[in-house]
């Protein structure tokens, strides 16, 4: 069993993959291209004060563009490649269709333009599962399709139906690869349905009927209100098995995570802590601080008093503010470290 | 006595300022704006394997633009501001006249445009010494004037004569500030004279006639050949007192430093290790490696086998190469750490 509940009331548990056990709920920093925009594994493994990231998520599609999944495989897999000893998820799919390198979709595949060499890339379930297998992540996500926020019922239904077909094809491809190579990689299904309760329920029923190792709720955090996001999750949760991890994709604001862990979500990922850090929003127990405001330029205080992160133990708000004003990349790194450290502590309920 | 020779044959020594003692010869990484382009004090103080930078140099003019010398003073000085416990030099002067924010020179001052607010800034000896005093560096450099490489004898002589007047004025300003505040800050004179032996000797005689704490050779590493640079230094050295530190400004290639320490230079600074790192040139005992070359993209080896730097102990050439190909700032940081670590070891003769 790869998932064990340690408390049913608070829904805390242990998720084990390839002999690595991490406690749930957990938050995954996003290392899209095997790096978190100035953050590498030395920081993930030591954010200060004994706090570290136990799991991160990389993007299989982007890594297939560069350096290429074969190179990562030849380097010994993604853990060796980026020297990260924690759990690594890879995502692939549908949400990328909002990016500027997305070309088009059919019911069979998604098409992208590789921004590094302008080649057209066809992504179908079999291809992306092979890529994730080569990358060697601990948990692969199925290919899914997604309608944008505000989409019509028909469009949402169509994307959901594609998602369901691709879930079956992804699962099959994954099982074949595992049968052959026995790497211990797990695979999670993704529930879609946009913001239509009827579709969310249909999708939850269908996806949970397949033997996945965990279940993700995708197609949220795409522009909807917090209320709508939580409603979509609430609609789905009763249909998810208790004994499998539940992952809400792309949700990352601390208050949203608090709300979702309370109703029984186990796993999160989001660029929110690092992206907001780069833009000057620092997360603290007392709320958000906007570090680029004039008043912080002369502050000898750390971002958060008592914080044990590598940034707060070493630098003042004045210095952190200065670094970004002179556009030094170290400023983005130090801010990201603080926000990631905050998130890791935030998840220790 | 702030400088003590521990060996006259190899010219090794100890330089002490404000109770901090560092061994000579030493190399200073350049932290122009109180940061080394992705490198901050946590890296300067720990480059890996117990190696650290004992001294760095910041730029007083640039820091006066942002955050402003008063802010640094109010924050407790540059050491507190950037949390660096080693020796900090500040430079100010002449070589900045090659920058695009330089406006014009007279015999009284240099004029610059502050790139952050477009204000015109007048820099005379008294002003820059006050700025360096406010910043609180351990060693302040005098304001100097410099002719470009290839300048005529007349132009070089004019710049030298301005340098000499400014040296006297800088020294006077420094003494007045120290008399008033007793901070223990030291001040170094700068010898100019371009590539004319006659001027270099005249400048060396004049500058060493003034009671500076150390003597710098400026106006080198500005486009001349290595041979010309070494010739300029050789011309000057016999005129420098044995019992004061000798600093060649702006020289940073390992082989040049080797040549100059052999003839009795004690102190160096250069952007070379970090700038070349950002552009993919990695320094190793076996020579330079160009990390962006295709062959390194699939290498599981560190940049340099046996190297104890934080980069080599954690990451492969393949990963380092990848980070810069996807333009992640962490790549520049990790490369810079290696080259700085190399330089620190290189100076341990």
Interface residues (C-beta under 8 A of the other chain):
Chain A: X33 X34 X35 X37 X38 X39 X40 X41 X42 X66 X67 X71 X74 X75 X76 X80 X81 X82 X83 X116 X297 X298 X300 X310 X314 X315 X316 X318 X319 X321 X322 X323 X325 X326 X328 X329 X330 X331 X332 X333 X334
Chain B: X33 X34 X35 X37 X38 X39 X40 X41 X42 X66 X67 X71 X74 X75 X76 X80 X81 X82 X83 X116 X297 X298 X300 X310 X314 X315 X316 X318 X319 X321 X322 X323 X325 X326 X328 X329 X330 X331 X332 X333 X334
